[in-house]
Amino acid sequence: MPVKEEEAALVNDILMPNETVKFTATQRRVGPGGSITTPTTVVCTNDRIIIVNRANLGIRKDYESVYYRQITSVRYESGIINASVFVRVQGYDRDKGLLKNGREEGEIDGLRKEEAKEMADYINSVLSRIEGTDGDTQASPSGGSGGAYIYCQSCGARNDASAKFCSACGAKLKS
């Protein structure tokens, strides 16, 4: 996983004790979802995702944190040039930022394809470890049996292993 020191340094002043940076990614400057002057940087630590929005030509930084325990699913979507990571957080009440307008799923767009894929994979691996600490086991993303949960192939939402259809988007779940 790439950790770019310049990007990791953006959050040094807000890291908690024993919190370490595991992954960094920055929006592309060109293309759909990119930002020419102030690209957004995403920093994944061992505890949370920190989204750094720069304003006023990079002079001001706004931080948005989402702890992994708040995240119910993550999905990756790839375009021709760029990719997006969608993070679903239930019960997260914000009027701006990643989950503005009361949405439960926020989009981090304009990322390089490789970085977006690695970010989604990293977050999903953290989520599966969190579920494991509660005694739950996760069904394989391909729909294998033996777990308490199954993840939707369409939207990434977590569903009971016995569900036939996704509770978030209604897609048929593979069993």
C-alpha angles and dihedrals in degrees: 000000000000118000111184108202094214091055093043090053089063090074102035092106094055102041116119122230110284091014113130133187112247103170140009134192134171130202116256116255094226134040134039113338093008128125121219099200107022114022117188117247123210119204121189115200130180089268109031152355113259117198114199114201113189121207136179093038091311097308094111124049125199117196126207119186128195116183115220091237088064093054118093098180145353129203135185125220123187128203131185095276109006138025137216135215116211117205120196116205121174122209093013107141112200133142095202141019128045095346101035124160093031094292118156093207123057129192126223100195139177094048127144109262096241093048093047092050092047091047093051091046092049094049091047090051090052091049092052090051091049090052090048092058090061091055093256122127125211125232113232115267088244089064101260119162131245100075141094093233140042124196122225114247090211104048106005095239119152115245136176110273090241094056118114096194133035114262091213106044105008095239118150110261119227113239 
